[in-house]
Amino acid sequence: MHSQAIDRDRPAILIVRRIIYVHSKPPERSFGDRLEQIDQASPFPTCPPGRQSLLKRHPSSKLKRMHRLLLHNEQILDTRENSLSAGQVGLLNGWGVFTTIRVHNGVLFAFERHWARMQRDAKLMRVPFPADPRWLESRLLSLVEANHAHNATLRMAIVRNRGGLFEGPAIARDFDLIAFTTGLKDWGTGARLGVIPNGRFSAGVSSGAKILSWSQNLVWHEEAIANGYDEVLLLNERGEVSECTSANLFLIAGDRLWTPPLSSGCLPGITRELLLSEVRLAGMQAAEKLLTLHDFADADEVFMTSSTRDILPVISIEGIALRGGGQQTARWNTAFQDYLEKYSVTRPVIMIETR
């Protein structure tokens, strides 16, 4: 095992085999003691002894479930109905695009941005996509009304139905629209992150696309929960910080708010986009910049963003607490909530056909 000398007066990065640690202040134990406790079979060095299963840590009674009704193309159906076919090639191959939208006071927040991103990703992945955004928005709002989900999370997917060797017989549509809602999740006061090296390949053709082939992100997230974390920070093939499995990352350094550029392999998150282009905070500037774990260790504050979390502070990386009291993060969150409220009030009303 190889290690490098650490200057205790400044944050540093320690690389051990392929496991990366962030050190922001001297721990109570020596690093030698810390390394002796590493579980070499796990990507997470601070894994507690005797891992608990996910079922024990998260009993089903506490998990958020989707609401009873879902949208399938033009129909509102009970989730227990059999409405899909194994012959839809996108279902078994992850051939489709999706997005997650915040529903606020009955409004699909930033819908036009979700639409534009899905349209781009669908073109990249050769997924047929509906031509009329108002048609799609009205169908989604009908689901919101049916589930009385006026303040909720909405997940929608466009699934490709045709193509390849295993296309089923009598498939009548080129794509299917599938959407469902669930309640808002309480993410707590902050997130504890693990680190995954080579978690994103920024040079990939589909890098940054939000596609249905999402299982590796789910695996990493489950492993994070099982090992005492809330999420994982993903590095790309060059060792740069990219994103989390389902969130973008920001750091505050003085009067600057920095986030990794899209060239890092991160997904162009909607909340990320709004902080860069629309949400303003006096005395602060937001911009993109290539970032490393050193930058996050040196940062005044760190937070993550997504449509389900809005803005959530990051309190530790690999078990090492980050400095900063969260005051600037709270200011950015207040500014974002103000934008959310204004958007919801000024968004044009879409007439929904009821039956």
JOMO-V282224 format. One record per residue. RES is the residue in three letters. SS is DSSP state (@ for helix, = for strand, . for the rest). OMEGA is omega in whole degrees, -180 to 180 (none if undefined). BURIAL is I if it has 9 or more other C-alpha atoms within 8 Angstrom, else O. Layout:
res=[RES | RES]
ss=[SS | SS]
omega=[OMEGA | OMEGA]
burial=[BURIAL | BURIAL]
This chain:
res=[MET | HIS | SER | GLN | ALA | ILE | ASP | ARG | ASP | ARG | PRO | ALA | ILE | LEU | ILE | VAL | ARG | ARG | ILE | ILE | TYR | VAL | HIS | SER | LYS | PRO | PRO | GLU | ARG | SER | PHE | GLY | ASP | ARG | LEU | GLU | GLN | ILE | ASP | GLN | ALA | SER | PRO | PHE | PRO | THR | CYS | PRO | PRO | GLY | ARG | GLN | SER | LEU | LEU | LYS | ARG | HIS | PRO | SER | SER | LYS | LEU | LYS | ARG | MET | HIS | ARG | LEU | LEU | LEU | HIS | ASN | GLU | GLN | ILE | LEU | ASP | THR | ARG | GLU | ASN | SER | LEU | SER | ALA | GLY | GLN | VAL | GLY | LEU | LEU | ASN | GLY | TRP | GLY | VAL | PHE | THR | THR | ILE | ARG | VAL | HIS | ASN | GLY | VAL | LEU | PHE | ALA | PHE | GLU | ARG | HIS | TRP | ALA | ARG | MET | GLN | ARG | ASP | ALA | LYS | LEU | MET | ARG | VAL | PRO | PHE | PRO | ALA | ASP | PRO | ARG | TRP | LEU | GLU | SER | ARG | LEU | LEU | SER | LEU | VAL | GLU | ALA | ASN | HIS | ALA | HIS | ASN | ALA | THR | LEU | ARG | MET | ALA | ILE | VAL | ARG | ASN | ARG | GLY | GLY | LEU | PHE | GLU | GLY | PRO | ALA | ILE | ALA | ARG | ASP | PHE | ASP | LEU | ILE | ALA | PHE | THR | THR | GLY | LEU | LYS | ASP | TRP | GLY | THR | GLY | ALA | ARG | LEU | GLY | VAL | ILE | PRO | ASN | GLY | ARG | PHE | SER | ALA | GLY | VAL | SER | SER | GLY | ALA | LYS | ILE | LEU | SER | TRP | SER | GLN | ASN | LEU | VAL | TRP | HIS | GLU | GLU | ALA | ILE | ALA | ASN | GLY | TYR | ASP | GLU | VAL | LEU | LEU | LEU | ASN | GLU | ARG | GLY | GLU | VAL | SER | GLU | CYS | THR | SER | ALA | ASN | LEU | PHE | LEU | ILE | ALA | GLY | ASP | ARG | LEU | TRP | THR | PRO | PRO | LEU | SER | SER | GLY | CYS | LEU | PRO | GLY | ILE | THR | ARG | GLU | LEU | LEU | LEU | SER | GLU | VAL | ARG | LEU | ALA | GLY | MET | GLN | ALA | ALA | GLU | LYS | LEU | LEU | THR | LEU | HIS | ASP | PHE | ALA | ASP | ALA | ASP | GLU | VAL | PHE | MET | THR | SER | SER | THR | ARG | ASP | ILE | LEU | PRO | VAL | ILE | SER | ILE | GLU | GLY | ILE | ALA | LEU | ARG | GLY | GLY | GLY | GLN | GLN | THR | ALA | ARG | TRP | ASN | THR | ALA | PHE | GLN | ASP | TYR | LEU | GLU | LYS | TYR | SER | VAL | THR | ARG | PRO | VAL | ILE | MET | ILE | GLU | THR | ARG]
ss=[. | . | . | . | . | . | . | . | . | . | . | = | = | = | = | = | . | . | = | = | = | = | = | . | . | . | . | . | . | . | @ | @ | @ | @ | @ | @ | . | . | . | . | . | . | . | . | . | . | . | . | . | . | . | . | . | @ | @ | @ | @ | . | . | @ | @ | @ | . | . | . | = | = | = | = | = | = | = | . | . | = | = | = | = | . | . | . | . | . | . | . | . | . | . | @ | @ | @ | @ | @ | . | . | = | = | = | = | = | = | = | = | = | . | . | = | = | . | . | @ | @ | @ | @ | @ | @ | @ | @ | @ | @ | @ | @ | @ | @ | . | . | . | . | . | . | . | . | @ | @ | @ | @ | @ | @ | @ | @ | @ | @ | @ | @ | @ | @ | . | . | . | . | . | = | = | = | = | = | = | = | = | = | . | . | . | . | . | . | . | . | . | . | . | . | . | . | = | = | = | = | = | = | = | = | . | . | . | . | . | . | . | . | = | = | = | = | = | = | = | = | = | = | . | . | . | . | . | . | . | . | . | . | = | . | . | . | @ | @ | @ | @ | @ | @ | @ | @ | @ | @ | @ | @ | . | . | . | . | = | = | = | = | = | = | . | . | . | . | = | = | = | = | . | . | . | = | = | = | = | = | = | . | . | = | = | = | = | . | . | @ | @ | @ | . | . | . | . | . | @ | @ | @ | @ | @ | @ | @ | @ | . | . | . | . | . | . | . | = | = | = | = | . | . | . | . | @ | @ | @ | @ | @ | @ | . | . | = | = | = | = | = | = | . | . | . | = | = | = | = | = | = | = | = | . | . | = | = | . | . | . | . | . | @ | @ | @ | @ | @ | @ | @ | @ | @ | @ | @ | @ | @ | @ | @ | @ | @ | @ | @ | @ | . | . | . | . | . | . | . | . | .]
omega=[-176 | 176 | 179 | -179 | -176 | 171 | -175 | -178 | 180 | 176 | -178 | 176 | 175 | 180 | 179 | -171 | 180 | -179 | -173 | -178 | 173 | -179 | -177 | 176 | -177 | 177 | 178 | 177 | 175 | 177 | 176 | 177 | -178 | -176 | 179 | -177 | -178 | 172 | -174 | -179 | -175 | 173 | -177 | -173 | -176 | 179 | -179 | 178 | 179 | -178 | 175 | 177 | 179 | -179 | 179 | -178 | -177 | 179 | -173 | -178 | -178 | -179 | 174 | 177 | 175 | 179 | -168 | -175 | 175 | 177 | 174 | -176 | -178 | -170 | 168 | -174 | 171 | -178 | -179 | 179 | 176 | -175 | -178 | -178 | 177 | 179 | 174 | -168 | -179 | -178 | -177 | -178 | -177 | -176 | -178 | 178 | -180 | 174 | 178 | -172 | 173 | 174 | -177 | -178 | 177 | -179 | 174 | -172 | 177 | -177 | -176 | 177 | 175 | 179 | -177 | 180 | 179 | 180 | 178 | -178 | 179 | 177 | 179 | -174 | 179 | 177 | 176 | -173 | -180 | -173 | -172 | 180 | -180 | 175 | -178 | -179 | -179 | 178 | 179 | 179 | 176 | 176 | 178 | 180 | -178 | -180 | -175 | -174 | -174 | 172 | -168 | 173 | -180 | 175 | 178 | -180 | 169 | -174 | 176 | -176 | -172 | 176 | 177 | -174 | -170 | 173 | -178 | 178 | 173 | 174 | -171 | -175 | 176 | 179 | 173 | 171 | 178 | 180 | 176 | -179 | 174 | -178 | 176 | -178 | 173 | -176 | -179 | -175 | -179 | -176 | 174 | -173 | 163 | -179 | 176 | 174 | 178 | -180 | 176 | 176 | -171 | -179 | -179 | -179 | -178 | 178 | 179 | 179 | -180 | -173 | -174 | 175 | -167 | -169 | -180 | 176 | 179 | 178 | 180 | -180 | 178 | 178 | 177 | -180 | -179 | -177 | 171 | 177 | 176 | -178 | 176 | 174 | -175 | 173 | 176 | -175 | 178 | -179 | 177 | 175 | 179 | -175 | 169 | -178 | -178 | -180 | 172 | -177 | 175 | 170 | 178 | 177 | -176 | -180 | -179 | 172 | -175 | 174 | 179 | 178 | 179 | 178 | 176 | -178 | -178 | 176 | 178 | -177 | -178 | 178 | 175 | -178 | -179 | 178 | -180 | -170 | -171 | -176 | -178 | 177 | -176 | 177 | -178 | 176 | 179 | -179 | 178 | 179 | 173 | -173 | 175 | 176 | 175 | -179 | 180 | 177 | -179 | -172 | 174 | 178 | 178 | 173 | 179 | -178 | 172 | 179 | 180 | -176 | -166 | 178 | -177 | 179 | 170 | -174 | 179 | 173 | -177 | 176 | 180 | -177 | 175 | 180 | 179 | -177 | 177 | -177 | -180 | 176 | 179 | 178 | 178 | 179 | 178 | 179 | 179 | 179 | 176 | 178 | 178 | -179 | -179 | 178 | -176 | 180 | -173 | -179 | 179 | -180 | 176 | 178 | -177 | 177 | 178 | -177 | none]
burial=[O | O | O | O | O | O | O | O | O | O | I | I | I | I | I | I | O | O | I | I | I | I | I | I | I | O | O | O | O | O | O | O | O | I | O | O | O | I | I | O | O | O | O | I | I | I | I | O | O | O | O | O | O | I | O | O | O | O | I | O | O | O | O | O | O | O | I | O | I | I | I | I | O | O | O | I | I | O | O | O | O | O | O | O | O | O | I | I | I | I | I | O | O | I | I | I | I | I | I | I | I | I | I | I | O | I | I | I | I | I | I | O | O | I | I | O | O | I | I | O | I | I | I | O | I | O | I | I | O | O | O | O | I | O | O | I | I | I | I | I | I | I | I | I | I | I | I | O | I | I | I | I | I | I | I | I | I | I | I | I | I | I | O | O | O | O | I | I | O | O | I | O | O | I | I | I | I | I | I | I | I | I | I | O | O | O | O | O | O | I | I | I | I | I | I | I | I | I | I | I | I | I | O | O | O | O | I | I | O | I | I | I | O | O | O | O | I | I | O | I | I | I | O | I | I | I | I | O | I | I | I | I | I | I | I | I | I | O | I | I | I | I | I | I | I | O | I | I | I | I | I | I | I | O | O | I | I | I | I | I | I | I | O | I | I | I | I | O | I | I | I | I | I | I | I | I | O | O | I | O | I | O | O | I | I | I | I | O | O | I | I | I | I | I | O | I | I | O | I | I | I | I | I | I | I | I | I | I | I | I | I | I | I | I | I | I | I | I | I | I | I | I | O | O | O | O | O | O | I | O | I | I | I | O | I | I | O | O | I | I | O | O | I | I | O | O | O | O | O | O | O | O | O | O | O]
